[in-house]
Amino acid sequence: MVEVAPRSTPLRIHYRSCLLIIFILFLLLLALLYSIFGTSWGASNSFTEPFRRYLSVLNRFRPNTKPEDNLKSALRIHRVEKLSEKRYAMFFSITDSNSEPVLSIQPSEITIQASDIGMSRKPAIIEKLTPLHIANHLSNDRLFFSGIMDYSGSMFKEDIENIKKYYSGLINGVLFPFKANVFKFSSSVDEITSFTGDKTKLETSVCDSYPIGDSTALYDAMDKGLSSVQSQPNLRLLIVTTDGNDNASSIVQNEILRRMKAHSVSAFMLGFGWLKVETLKKISEETDGYFIYTPQSSDLNTWFPKIAKIINNVYVAEFTAQKELSIPCSVELTVNHAGITMSRVK
C-alpha cells in the first residue's frame, strides 16, 4: 500500500481571473439587458417583450432618444369625396413653421389639379373653402376616428396611465360633432366601444381596465379600426398610441398602408419609449397623417390638445373637375399663403 502525504501547499484563489470572469459575465448581462430593454429589438421580439414591464425603472434611461414629429410646415390631403357630377370635396390640413395650424386661408390662395389615377392632372375650379369646424353644409358628424390603444408587454405602465389620463385633451378638444370608437390590443384586438358621439362614454372606454398582454398586433388592430371607419363620411382617421413595434399581426404593414390609401384614411401616430421612429414616419407620411414621438408620455398633456387643434382646423375645399373622376383619384394641392408655397400630391 502506498501512502500519499497530505498536501501542504495552501490553496490559491486567482482573484484576478475570477474578477475578470465576473466582469465579462457582467458585460454580457448588460449587453443582454440593453438588447431586451434598450433597443427596438426588445419590443419587436415576442419572447422578450413581456419581461420589459418588470424593469420599468429602465424607462428613465432610454439611450439616444429625443422628441420628434412631422408637424412643422406640413400640408396633408386627408381625403377627396365625391359630392355630385364633377363636384368634389377635398379635406386637407396645413401647419406653419411653429407646428400650429394655419387659421386663415382664402380660396384665391389655393390651386387644385385633379385626374383619374395614371392620367395627367388638369386644373380644377375652386368653388368654396370652409374650415371643417364651421362646415355646416356637411352631415352632422364631420369626423369619424378609431382610437387604437396598445396594451402590449413592451408598453410601460406609466405610458398607458398617461394615455388614459390625457386622452380627454383630444376628446374634449374637438369642437364640432364627431363619432369615435375604441380598440385595445396586445396579441389580440378587442373593440371596447362602438361608434359614439358621447364624450363621457368615450372617456370611460379609454380609461376602462384592460389586461397588459405579451405581443404587439399593431397592424391587426389598425386593420380593425380601418374596417370600421372606411365607409364613414367626411374626415376619417386612425389615432394610434403605441410603441410601434409589431411582432404578432397576421396582416403586414404594406397591406394595411395599401388599404388605408385606397379608403383615404389618415393615421395620427403617437409613439413612446424605445421604438423604430421610422415606422411612425412611414405610416403617417404614406397615409397623409402626422406622427409624434415622445420618450416621456407625460408630454401627452400637450400633444393631445395639439392634435385636436389640427383636426379643428382641417379645411374643406369644394371644387369642380374638368371631367368625371373615379374615387380614389389623383390630386395635387398647392397653397400660397403668407409668402410660403407648399404642395402635396395624393
Secondary structure per residue as TSV (DSSP state, phi and psi in degrees):
chain	resnum	aa	ss	phi	psi
A	1	M	-	360.0	136.6
A	2	V	-	-103.7	125.7
A	3	E	-	-93.3	136.6
A	4	V	-	-104.7	125.0
A	5	A	-	-67.0	139.3
A	6	P	-	-59.9	146.0
A	7	R	-	-71.6	126.4
A	8	S	-	-104.2	-12.6
A	9	T	S	-75.2	126.8
A	10	P	-	-65.1	144.7
A	11	L	-	-70.4	128.0
A	12	R	-	-106.3	132.0
A	13	I	-	-102.4	125.0
A	14	H	-	-84.8	87.8
A	15	Y	H	-60.5	-38.7
A	16	R	H	-63.2	-42.6
A	17	S	H	-64.7	-42.8
A	18	C	H	-63.4	-43.7
A	19	L	H	-63.7	-38.5
A	20	L	H	-63.8	-43.0
A	21	I	H	-64.0	-43.8
A	22	I	H	-61.8	-41.7
A	23	F	H	-63.4	-42.0
A	24	I	H	-63.9	-43.3
A	25	L	H	-63.3	-37.6
A	26	F	H	-63.0	-43.1
A	27	L	H	-64.2	-39.7
A	28	L	H	-64.2	-39.3
A	29	L	H	-64.1	-43.2
A	30	L	H	-61.5	-42.0
A	31	A	H	-62.4	-40.4
A	32	L	H	-65.2	-45.7
A	33	L	H	-62.2	-39.5
A	34	Y	H	-63.4	-41.7
A	35	S	H	-64.1	-37.8
A	36	I	H	-79.8	-42.4
A	37	F	H	-112.1	-19.9
A	38	G	S	-105.7	1.8
A	39	T	S	-136.4	168.9
A	40	S	H	-66.5	-21.1
A	41	W	H	-58.4	-38.9
A	42	G	H	-61.4	-39.3
A	43	A	H	-82.1	-22.4
A	44	S	H	-85.3	-12.5
A	45	N	-	-98.6	119.6
A	46	S	T	-68.3	-20.5
A	47	F	T	-77.6	-44.5
A	48	T	T	-84.1	-22.0
A	49	E	G	-53.2	-45.8
A	50	P	G	-63.3	-21.4
A	51	F	G	-80.3	-15.1
A	52	R	G	-61.4	-34.9
A	53	R	G	-63.5	-25.1
A	54	Y	G	-80.7	-9.8
A	55	L	G	-124.0	47.2
A	56	S	G	-65.2	-14.5
A	57	V	G	-59.9	-28.3
A	58	L	G	-67.6	-13.7
A	59	N	G	-59.0	-23.1
A	60	R	G	-79.4	-12.4
A	61	F	G	-124.7	45.3
A	62	R	-	-66.7	127.6
A	63	P	T	-80.9	139.1
A	64	N	T	53.9	41.3
A	65	T	-	-114.8	143.9
A	66	K	-	-151.5	153.7
A	67	P	-	-61.3	147.1
A	68	E	E	-155.0	146.1
A	69	D	E	-159.1	173.9
A	70	N	S	-123.8	36.3
A	71	L	-	-85.7	-15.3
A	72	K	T	-78.4	127.7
A	73	S	T	46.5	57.6
A	74	A	-	-116.3	140.3
A	75	L	E	-122.5	128.0
A	76	R	E	-132.3	131.9
A	77	I	E	-100.9	107.4
A	78	H	E	-82.4	-35.0
A	79	R	E	-168.2	148.9
A	80	V	E	-120.2	125.5
A	81	E	E	-120.9	138.1
A	82	K	E	-79.4	133.4
A	83	L	E	-100.8	-47.6
A	84	S	E	-163.0	-167.5
A	85	E	T	-59.0	119.0
A	86	K	T	66.1	2.0
A	87	R	E	-109.7	136.4
A	88	Y	E	-141.2	159.5
A	89	A	E	-121.6	129.4
A	90	M	E	-107.4	127.1
A	91	F	E	-99.7	120.0
A	92	F	E	-142.3	158.7
A	93	S	E	-130.4	154.8
A	94	I	E	-146.9	136.6
A	95	T	B	-121.4	156.6
A	96	D	-	-94.9	-170.8
A	97	S	T	-69.3	-11.1
A	98	N	T	-101.3	12.9
A	99	S	S	65.8	21.0
A	100	E	-	-101.4	144.8
A	101	P	B	-63.9	141.0
A	102	V	-	-74.4	125.5
A	103	L	-	-95.8	-12.8
A	104	S	-	-145.8	103.8
A	105	I	-	-122.3	137.7
A	106	Q	-	-98.8	150.8
A	107	P	G	-54.1	-33.1
A	108	S	G	-68.5	-13.4
A	109	E	G	-92.7	0.2
A	110	I	E	-125.2	150.1
A	111	T	E	-130.9	146.1
A	112	I	E	-130.0	134.3
A	113	Q	E	-121.5	138.7
A	114	A	E	-144.1	152.3
A	115	S	E	-165.0	172.9
A	116	D	S	-68.8	155.4
A	117	I	T	-60.3	131.3
A	118	G	T	90.6	-5.9
A	119	M	S	-104.8	166.4
A	120	S	-	-74.2	127.6
A	121	R	-	-72.9	141.2
A	122	K	E	-119.0	148.2
A	123	P	E	-59.1	139.5
A	124	A	-	-109.6	162.0
A	125	I	E	-96.6	122.2
A	126	I	E	-80.0	120.5
A	127	E	E	-97.9	-36.8
A	128	K	E	-159.1	143.0
A	129	L	E	-133.2	118.4
A	130	T	E	-135.1	131.8
A	131	P	E	-61.7	140.6
A	132	L	G	-58.4	-34.9
A	133	H	G	-71.0	-13.6
A	134	I	G	-121.0	15.6
A	135	A	-	-81.4	71.5
A	136	N	T	-70.2	-12.6
A	137	H	T	-77.3	-12.6
A	138	L	S	-80.2	166.2
A	139	S	-	-59.5	159.6
A	140	N	S	-53.6	-49.6
A	141	D	-	-87.3	105.7
A	142	R	-	-88.0	-8.0
A	143	L	E	-140.0	138.1
A	144	F	E	-128.1	127.5
A	145	F	E	-139.4	152.3
A	146	S	E	-106.9	124.8
A	147	G	E	-88.9	116.3
A	148	I	E	-107.4	114.4
A	149	M	E	-116.5	122.6
A	150	D	E	-82.1	123.2
A	151	Y	-	-121.3	30.1
A	152	S	S	-76.2	167.6
A	153	G	T	-62.9	-23.2
A	154	S	T	-83.9	-6.7
A	155	M	S	-83.0	120.4
A	156	F	-	-69.2	147.7
A	157	K	H	-57.7	-37.8
A	158	E	H	-64.0	-34.0
A	159	D	H	-66.3	-46.2
A	160	I	H	-61.9	-42.2
A	161	E	H	-64.8	-38.4
A	162	N	H	-69.7	-35.4
A	163	I	H	-60.3	-49.3
A	164	K	H	-63.2	-36.8
A	165	K	H	-68.4	-38.4
A	166	Y	H	-106.8	-2.7
A	167	Y	T	-60.6	-28.3
A	168	S	H	-61.0	-23.0
A	169	G	H	-62.8	-29.0
A	170	L	H	-82.3	-50.3
A	171	I	H	-59.3	-46.4
A	172	N	T	-85.4	-12.1
A	173	G	T	-82.0	-21.8
A	174	V	-	-77.1	124.4
A	175	L	-	-98.3	3.2
A	176	F	S	-126.5	168.5
A	177	P	-	-62.6	136.2
A	178	F	E	-153.1	167.4
A	179	K	E	-130.9	146.7
A	180	A	E	-145.4	156.5
A	181	N	E	-127.0	171.5
A	182	V	E	-132.0	129.2
A	183	F	E	-118.3	138.7
A	184	K	E	-122.7	146.2
A	185	F	E	-151.4	155.8
A	186	S	S	-136.4	-103.1
A	187	S	S	-82.8	-16.7
A	188	S	S	-128.4	171.8
A	189	V	E	-125.9	134.5
A	190	D	E	-128.9	135.8
A	191	E	E	-85.0	118.6
A	192	I	E	-83.1	-39.6
A	193	T	E	-147.8	143.6
A	194	S	E	-80.3	178.5
A	195	F	E	-56.3	129.1
A	196	T	E	-149.8	149.9
A	197	G	-	-101.2	6.1
A	198	D	-	-81.9	106.6
A	199	K	H	-64.9	-35.6
A	200	T	H	-64.2	-41.7
A	201	K	H	-64.0	-40.0
A	202	L	H	-64.0	-44.9
A	203	E	H	-62.0	-40.0
A	204	T	H	-63.8	-41.5
A	205	S	H	-64.4	-40.1
A	206	V	H	-61.7	-39.3
A	207	C	H	-89.8	-10.6
A	208	D	S	-56.9	142.7
A	209	S	-	-65.8	146.1
A	210	Y	-	-152.9	135.3
A	211	P	-	-67.8	137.6
A	212	I	-	-75.2	122.5
A	213	G	-	-95.1	-153.4
A	214	D	S	-107.3	-73.8
A	215	S	S	-86.0	177.1
A	216	T	-	-122.0	103.9
A	217	A	-	-98.1	60.6
A	218	L	H	-59.7	-49.2
A	219	Y	H	-71.5	-31.3
A	220	D	H	-63.7	-40.2
A	221	A	H	-66.7	-43.4
A	222	M	H	-63.3	-35.9
A	223	D	H	-63.7	-41.3
A	224	K	H	-68.6	-39.8
A	225	G	H	-62.6	-42.1
A	226	L	H	-61.8	-44.8
A	227	S	H	-60.6	-32.1
A	228	S	H	-80.2	-26.9
A	229	V	H	-103.7	-16.6
A	230	Q	T	-66.2	-22.9
A	231	S	T	-99.0	5.4
A	232	Q	-	-82.4	156.1
A	233	P	S	-81.7	169.1
A	234	N	S	62.2	-144.5
A	235	L	E	-77.4	132.6
A	236	R	E	-137.2	133.0
A	237	L	E	-136.9	158.7
A	238	L	E	-111.3	129.4
A	239	I	E	-114.6	110.1
A	240	V	E	-113.4	126.1
A	241	T	E	-110.7	120.6
A	242	T	E	-161.7	165.1
A	243	D	-	-91.5	-1.6
A	244	G	-	74.8	9.1
A	245	N	-	-112.6	90.0
A	246	D	-	-74.8	135.5
A	247	N	-	-144.9	14.4
A	248	A	S	-144.5	5.9
A	249	S	-	-80.8	150.3
A	250	S	S	-86.5	-19.7
A	251	I	S	-102.0	143.5
A	252	V	-	-94.8	163.4
A	253	Q	H	-58.9	-46.2
A	254	N	H	-60.4	-34.4
A	255	E	H	-71.1	-41.7
A	256	I	H	-67.3	-35.9
A	257	L	H	-66.3	-40.8
A	258	R	H	-60.2	-44.2
A	259	R	H	-69.5	-38.1
A	260	M	H	-65.6	-39.8
A	261	K	H	-68.5	-38.1
A	262	A	H	-64.5	-32.3
A	263	H	T	-103.7	7.9
A	264	S	T	52.4	54.8
A	265	V	-	-113.7	122.9
A	266	S	E	-93.2	145.9
A	267	A	E	-108.4	127.7
A	268	F	E	-103.4	111.2
A	269	M	E	-105.1	123.2
A	270	L	E	-115.4	115.4
A	271	G	E	-116.9	155.3
A	272	F	E	-137.7	159.3
A	273	G	S	64.7	-147.2
A	274	W	S	-85.9	116.8
A	275	L	-	-156.6	174.7
A	276	K	-	-90.2	101.0
A	277	V	H	-60.2	-27.7
A	278	E	H	-58.2	-31.7
A	279	T	H	-63.8	-45.8
A	280	L	H	-61.7	-44.2
A	281	K	H	-59.7	-50.1
A	282	K	H	-60.6	-48.1
A	283	I	H	-64.1	-45.0
A	284	S	H	-68.3	-42.4
A	285	E	H	-66.5	-44.1
A	286	E	H	-74.1	-17.5
A	287	T	T	-108.6	11.5
A	288	D	T	56.9	46.4
A	289	G	-	-117.4	-156.3
A	290	Y	E	-134.9	158.0
A	291	F	E	-131.4	150.2
A	292	I	E	-134.4	125.8
A	293	Y	E	-115.0	128.5
A	294	T	E	-136.4	124.6
A	295	P	S	-61.6	-30.3
A	296	Q	S	-112.2	112.2
A	297	S	G	-68.5	-11.1
A	298	S	G	-61.6	-20.7
A	299	D	G	-67.1	-11.6
A	300	L	H	-61.1	-20.6
A	301	N	H	-56.7	-28.6
A	302	T	H	-95.7	-39.2
A	303	W	H	-73.0	-39.5
A	304	F	H	-61.4	-46.8
A	305	P	H	-61.7	-33.0
A	306	K	H	-65.5	-41.3
A	307	I	H	-62.1	-43.8
A	308	A	H	-59.5	-39.1
A	309	K	H	-65.5	-39.9
A	310	I	H	-63.5	-44.7
A	311	I	H	-61.4	-42.1
A	312	N	H	-59.5	-27.6
A	313	N	T	-110.7	26.1
A	314	V	-	-65.7	142.0
A	315	Y	E	-103.5	150.6
A	316	V	E	-117.5	111.9
A	317	A	E	-102.8	116.1
A	318	E	E	-93.7	131.3
A	319	F	E	-143.3	159.9
A	320	T	E	-112.3	126.5
A	321	A	-	-88.3	162.8
A	322	Q	S	-71.7	-22.7
A	323	K	S	-147.3	165.8
A	324	E	-	-63.5	134.3
A	325	L	-	-114.3	148.2
A	326	S	-	-85.7	145.4
A	327	I	S	-107.4	126.1
A	328	P	S	-74.0	152.7
A	329	C	-	-121.4	-179.5
A	330	S	E	-104.7	123.6
A	331	V	E	-133.0	151.9
A	332	E	E	-129.7	126.6
A	333	L	E	-114.0	130.5
A	334	T	E	-122.6	130.9
A	335	V	E	-119.2	124.9
A	336	N	E	-113.4	104.3
A	337	H	E	-140.9	129.7
A	338	A	T	53.0	40.7
A	339	G	T	79.4	3.6
A	340	I	E	-114.0	136.5
A	341	T	E	-116.6	128.3
A	342	M	E	-132.2	143.6
A	343	S	E	-130.1	151.0
A	344	R	E	-146.5	137.6
A	345	V	E	-114.9	136.1
A	346	K	-	-131.2	360.0
